[in-house]
Amino acid sequence: MQNIVFFDGVCNLCNSSVDFLIKIDKKKTLKFASLQSDFAKEKLKPFQHELRNINSIVFYNYGKTYTEADAVIEVLKTIGGFWIFIAFIFQIIPKFLRNAVYHFVAKHRYKFFGKRNICRVPNEEERERFLE
């Protein structure tokens, strides 16, 4: 199994990002799972040492995990088309700088965008793309 976007299921920004990814992923190449799910805990267990402080996004693809801004870049590349160009633009930005911006937003995401009381529940159309 590949192309899995793990996200913070109670974060409004993360959920809005998932909505956006579902909209632009016309080929339906991405699958989704909240980091709070049993599926995520089991699937990411082999990577727990390197992922211990991650709580906003992890992209799992062909046995490799990507985090922070690299996860966003890899997700966009996977979607393909115009989004490969956007990923390329993000890659031009030095990694330390793009990750600094990512960390700032991730650290303040609940304050800026709010938080849900429970994890996202996919609707009927989305259900096939969500892993529990």
Protein Blocks (a to p, Z undefined) as FASTA:
>chain_A
ZZiacddfkbmklmmmmmmmmmmmmnopaccddfkbmklmmmmmmmmmmmmmgckbccde
ehiacehjllmmmmmmmngpjllmmmmmmmmpcfklmmmmmmmmmmmmmmmnopafbdcd
ddfklmmmpcZZ
